[in-house]
Amino acid sequence: MNDKLDEAKRMIPKAPQRVVTIEDDAALAAFVAGLADRDWIAVDTEFLRERTYYPKLCLVQIADTDHIGLIDVLALSDLTPLAGLLTDARVRKVFHSAEQDLEVLYQSFGTMPAPIFDTQVAAPLLGFDDQMGYARLVEALLDKKLPKGHTRTDWSHRPLPDGALDYAADDVRYLAVAYPMLRETLAAADRLDWLAGDFERMVEPDRFDVDTRAAWRRIKAWNRLAPVAQQVLAELADWREREAMAADRPRRWILADAPLIAIAESQPTRDIDLADTPDLPVRTLERHGDALLNCVARGLTRPAEVLDPNAGPPDEATRRRIKTGMRALARAAEAADIPPAAVASRADVAAIVAGRRDGRLLRGWRAEVAGRAVVEAVESARTDAARGC
């Protein structure tokens, strides 16, 4: 594997240098038209979400092998050509760590960019670390050290600070070089097709459709509550999520976690009791007091059950089987020269121990590399335990 990668490094193509900033609709249409015959483009986004529920798209960077376009979304009135390019099935969109980019593009255009390639997902199949950052990958592949800075830039501000556009351009400049290297090396190792299923699942729209009924999962301390309080919390979290979405404001601006948990615990039924909630802002009480009391009332009518019975710590026997499965995963991943974390997580192994056979570890290349070995190890441990070995 390393030999194939070293060979690819000896033929590193030149990075695109020509950069154009696109600030009017005609320029966008012309830029997109020039990419119509490309097989792939490198894509990155800059956005802001500190003051909103939904991420606010500010800049889209696109590169091919020759040039880079910095698309100032905030300056444009017609983004139809951009949306068309990103959803064109003939053009593969290359990202690094695509999750947040896909979310902001889906929320902005109502449709998912596809097909895609994610260099962060692909790199571990060539022996790189799992979840490797863009700068580290560029340095490892291209021996190019990217300057740090602008990670806290307010991309909605105009004009942008000095150096910000150069920083944004670099995010696709070297991605356009790294992608062909990774693709060709994976193809030579017969691993390129392994990624198809992963990339298809990454662009399933329901991954980014919010289920407000499951909003309680975002609250870290939910499982410390009594079952009745958990049910009240689920109603409160559902309400808060819907309010945040409707107002397009961060959920913490609607109501922070601490008072949400306090209400779930105290379960007030009157305004005067609700007013005693620690850290509950007076303005929130005035605006949403009735809604909060209604959430409590609905929660108290629900069955007093734990929200997720499987969320607690496993018993000793289960922990031993998970440990056995993790050892099998590590051995199989090492044999394939892939970081174990890129193959599966502890939660994936725990699902197999629990008897589930529908997880990602038993699909596609993961099943071939490690999934079957993990199942065999877990079942063997279960049999040995039953025999008293």
N, C-alpha and C positions, 0 to 999 in steps of 0.2 A: 504493500500500500504506500509506504513512504517513498519507494522508488518511483512509483507512478506520479506521485505528487512532486517529487524533485524534478522529474522530467517536465512536468507542466510549468514549474517555476522557471526553467531555462528558456521558456518561450513566452514569457509574460508580455502581453500586448501593451501598447501605449495607452495610457489613460486619456479619456476625452478632455480637451482643454478649452474648446470654444464654449463660452457661457453666454446665454441670452436671458435677460429678465423680461418676463411677459406681464404687461400691465394693462393691456387693452384687448377687447374681444377679437379684433381682426388678427392681432399677433398670435393669440391662442389658436384660432382656427388654422392659421398658416403653419404653426408649429406642429399641431396634431396631424395635419395633412402630410407633413414631411415624414411622419413616422408610420404611415399607413402600411408600408411594405415590410416593416421590421418583424422579425420572429419573436423578439423580446425587448423589453425596456427595463431599466432599473428605476425603482420608485422609492421615494421617502416622503414623509410629511412633517410639517411643523404645525402644532396646534396648541390651544390653550384650554384648560378645563378647571382652573383654580376657582373661577367665579360662576361656573355653570354646571349643570348636571350633564348635559351632552358636550362632548369635546367640540371646540370651535376651530374648524379648519382655517388655517391662515396662509399656508404656503405648501405647494406641491412641487417636489423636485423630480425631474425625469431626465434620464440619460440613456443614450445608446452608445455605440462604440466611437462616435465622432463628436457629439456635442451634448450640452446640458441645458435644459430649460428650467428656469426658476419661475414658477407660475404663482403670481401674487393673487390668490383667490379673492382677497378683500377688495381688490381694485377692479374686479371683473363683474359684469352683469349677466353674462351668458356662459355658463360652465358646461353646456351641452356637449361641445366637442371633447372636453376632458372626460366627462362621464362615458362618452362613447368609446374613447380609447381604452379606458380602464376596464370596461366590460367586453371589449372585443375578444372573442374566443380565439382569434388567430394570433393574438399577441400575448406572450407570456409576460406577466408582471413579476419582477424580481425584487424581493424585499430582504432586509435583515431584521429579524425579530418582528415579524409582521403583525402580531396580535393587535397592538394599539393602532397601527396604520389601517388595518382592515376595519377596525371598529369606527374610526373617525370617517373613513371613506363611505362605509355603509350608512352611517348616520347622516352624512352629508348628501348622499346621492340616492339613498333608498334601495340600492342594489349593490351586490358584492363584486369587487374586482376579481376576475378569474380569466384564465387559469393563473396560478401563481407558482413561485419558487421561493423558498425561504432559506437563505444561506446559513442562518443560525441553526435551523433544523437539519440541514444537510451536512454541515461540517463535522459533527461527531461520527458520521459514518466513515470518515476518513481519519479518525483517531484524534480529532481535536476535542477540547473540553466541551462538555455539555453547557448550553446557555452562554456560549462565548460571545462577549461583546464585540461590536463592530470594529472598534479601534484595535482590539487585540487580534482579531482575525486579519485585519489589513496588515498589521505588523508581522504576523506569523506567515502570511501568504506572500506579501509583496515587499517585506522589509521596509515598510513606510510607516513612520511614526506620525500620527495625526496630532495636531495641536489641540490642547484642551481649551475649553471656553464656550460661552454661549449656551451652556446647558440650562441656565436659568433665564434665558432671554424671553422677554414678553413679545412673542411673535405677532401679536395683534397691534403692536405699536408701530406707527409710521411717522417719520422714516425709521427704518431699522438701524440699530447701532452699527458702527464701523466694524467690518469683519464678519458680520452675521451672515451675509449672503455667501461669502467665501466658505464659511463653515458649513452652510446648507449645501453648497455645491459639492463639497468633499464627501457628503453623505451618500451621494450617488456616483461620484466620479470613480471611486475605487471599487464600489459595488459592481460597476460595469466591467471591471477587470477581473474581480474575484469570481464572478458567476461563471464565465466560460471555463476558468481553471477548475473549479469544483465540478462542474457538469462533465467535463471531459474526463477528469480523474475518476469520478463515480461511474461513468459509462465504461471506462477501461476495467474497472473492478467489478463490473456486473452488478452495481448497486444503485444505479440511477432509477430504475423502475421501482425500487423499494419505497421511494418517497411519494409515489403517485397517490396512494390512499391517504397518507398524512395530509398532503396538500389539498385534496378534495374535501376532507373533513374540516380543514381550517377555514374554508369559504362557505360552510353551511350557514345560512343566514340566522337560523334559530340559535346559534351560539351567542348572538348579540341581541336577541330579543329578550327584554327584561321580564322575568316572572316575578311580579311584585309579591306573590304569595310566599316566595322563598327568600324574601329580603331579610328575614331573621337570621339567616346564615351569615350575614355580614357582621353581626354583632358578636364579638369574641366571647363574651361571658354568658351567652344564652343558656349553655348547658349546666350552669351553676344554679339556675333557678329551679324552683319546685315545678312540677308538671302544670299546675293551674297557671302559674306565673308565665311559663313558657308559652301557653296558648294566648294569654293576654299580650305578651310581647310580639307574637306573630301578627296579631291584628294591628298593633301599634306600628310595627316595622312596615307592614303592607301599606298602611295609610301614609306614613312618612315618604315612602318611595314614590307613591302616586303623586303626592304633593310636590315633591322635588322635580319629578318629570314634568308636571303641568307648569310649574313656575320656572323651569330650566335653571334651577339653583342647586348647589351642592346639598346633599341630604343633611349634612351637619348644620347648614344654615336654617333648615326647617326645624330641626330639633336634634341635639347631640345625643350620643348613646347613653350617657350617664343618667339624665332625667328619664329617658325612655325605659331604662331598666328599673329605675326607682318607681315609676308608675306601675310597671308590671308587677313589682313586688308588693306595693302598698294597695293596689287595686281600688283606688278611690271611686266613689259613686256620686259624690257631690262636689260642686265647685269649690266649696270651702276646704274640702279634703285635698282636692287636686292642687290647690294653691300652696299647700304645705310641701309639695315636692321639691327636694333640693335641686338647685341649679335650673329650675324651670323659669325662663324669662317671663316677666309680666306681660310683655307684648304677645308672646306665644299663648299665654293663658287667655288673654282677651280675644285673640283672633281664632284660636283653635280649641278652646276649652271644651266646647260641646262635642267636637269631633273626637277628642281624646277620651272623654267619658263614654262616648258611644263605642269606641274601640274596646275599652275595658268591659263594657256590658256584653259585647259580642264574644270576647275572649272567655268570659265566665260561663257562657252557654256552651262552649265547646267541650268535648270530652277531655277530662284531666289526664292527658297522656303526654309522655315525653315526645318531643318533636321528631327526634331521630334516635331510636333505640340503639343504633349501631355506632353512635358518635363517641361513646365512652371508651375507656381503655380496655384492651382485650384481657382475657384471663391468662393465667400462666401457660396453659397448654396451647392456646392460640398464639401467644407470643413466641413460643418455641417453634411452632410450625412456620410462622412468618420469618423467623430468623433462618430456618432451614431453607425456605424459599429464596430469601435474599442471598444466601451463600451460593445457591444454584444459579441465581441470576448473575452474580459477580463472576463466577467461573465461566459461564457461557459468553458473557459480554467480553471478558478478557480474551477468550479464544477468538472472538471475532474482531478484536482490536477496536471496540466501541465502548465508550464510558457507560457503566451500568445505568446511570441516571437518564441517559438518552434512550435506553431501551424501555425502562419501566421505573415506576416509583414504588415506594413501600406500600402505598395505597393500592396499587395494581396487584402486588403480591398478596396483600391482605384480602383482596376481593377473591382471589383464587382459593385462599385458605377458607374463606367463608362459603365456598362452593359455587361461586359465580364463574361462568365460562363464556361470558359475552364481552369481556373487557379488551382493551387494546393490546394487551400482552399476548392474547391468543388470536390476533388478527395479523394477516400479511407477514412481512419480514420478521416482525417481533416473535411471532409464533415459531418460525423456523430457527431463528437465532437463539432464543432463550425460553419462549413460552412453554413448549412441551417439556423441556428439562425442569422447569419450575414446577409444573403440575406433577411430574413424576416424583420429584423430591418431596413435595408436600404430601402426596398420597402415600409414599413409602413411609414418611414419618408418622402419618395417621395410622397406618397398618401396624407399625412397630409399637406405637402407644397402645393400641387395642390388644396386642399380644403381651403387653407388659415388658417389652424389651428395653 
